[in-house]
């Protein structure tokens, strides 16, 4: 019987990472759950065990390389060699660039970019020696097409793409069997909009269309199983953003300047000093566990036809070719009659 996979997921206390942990658990995986919030980690551990996996919770700040290295050691001591490492953890600030303080911008960059760098480094330091393993970076359409009010986050997501491309070329040069891929995400209904540092007058929201975190998680699991592709795109909105930016970027600049402020806020007023998770985790207050979902369930999609097509493109093309062949055969027989 094949040994269960050993998987590490950062940011695992909530959102996409938490939904991803649950999917891996259904395969029987042993999972190292990394995040700062201990209440969310405890909830994620329950999710994993209920789904059939085993979990080790490791409270960790991904912006601290030594903590990340210690987390990797703990996972391998408990479960054995790491097979898959998934970088998800991030934070953000919703505000015009000039209203973001330098230390805040630095913190977003350290978590949302350097956290990926450190996770990749500690994973590769183990995987390269074994000549096996997979790293999945959870990216964003905003890593190709930036929007207003999220300059720190967009900058980090752009940086992840450039960093990962460089690492991939080095692995190819060395003929390594270790794989690294990126899954570019659309707007997702995660708790971040309830705890992100925001200086907007109204409650932050993801730019519609919004997808449930389970859609994103299915994209991550598929990428981990098929890591040879450079990138995967989840959601038609991601395709539109990335492709559109290649051809009509100046038009998108003006369109987003007109619509980007309103589309990222609800009509609900919020206090500018509401608690946020930039410096400290927000879960745990009164024992609260945010879970995988945010507050936009009624506006979110549970499926993505684009992603299904992306994962089954060979089947679709084969079926189309077969259908055309059958039609041609029927037509030929009809003509002969």
Phi, psi and omega in degrees: 000136182289137177296147177295149177294149172254119187236139173243134181229124177268154183070026193284359183282346184198173169063215183302317183297320181292318177295324178294319178301320180294321179294315177298324180298326180294342175270000180087016184292154168265124193235127171270118183259117184245128174187173177275322188282113184288330178293315177296322177296320178297320177294320178295322178299318178297319178301314182297313183292326178291333181271355175108007179255183175237144186227146170237121179266133183226096177301119189210138170265113186294345178281358180248110185299319182297322177295322179293318178297316179297324179295318179297319177298316181298319180296314183288330174295324183276320191239342185105189185303138180284128178266319184226132175239125181245116177268119180229328192306137178201168168215174184203172171227126176264104181185156169302148185307319184290349178258004176264127181286150182306319181290332176290316178298318179298317181296316177300317181295319181295321180281308191277341174246301183295333174300323176289319178299312182294318178298318178297319182295311183291330177289312182296327181299339177261316186291321183297320179296329181269348182058041175198156178132162183223137174242129178244122176263125176272104182263204184203151171303334180286355172279352175242323181235101181286156178231163179291160174076001180223045185298320182292314181294313180299319178299319179295317181292324173298317181297322179300318180298313180295316179299313183294321177301318180296314179298319181300317180295326178292319178296320178296317179302321183274004182056036181283147175271359175287137183244148176221132182217165181236137174249112183273123189258154171272194172292132186231142180281083179242166181292353185304329185286346176266348183230358181292146173293122183225138173245023176275152181290332182245168183297130178295151175214156173290148180287119180301152002286147183250139179245152176286152181299335179294329176296312178299319181298321178297325176295320179293314181299318179296318179297322179295329180274340182226067190277003183287336178285139182299315182217154168236142178247131180250121176092141180297328179296327176294317178300314181298318182294314184289313181291316180301322181293336178288334189243330184227041183304315180300321177295320178295325176305311183287323178297314181290327176298326180280322190250342191293334180285311183291321185290346180258014179222144172275186177273358183276126177287143176226155180285138179293344179252025177297152180300144180221172186251018184297316184256330181225150178294149181265338179288156179108337177297122183056030179072018186283130175245117185289330181077194183278328188266150171270205186261012186248035181303320185288348180249005191252148180267140179263359181217158175224109177298324179299317182293320178301315179298317180300322182279342184236027186300322179295320178296316181296313180296317179299318179294321179295315179297317178298319179296318178296321179296318179296318178298320179295320180295316179297318180297316181298318180294322179295319179296320181296330178289000000 
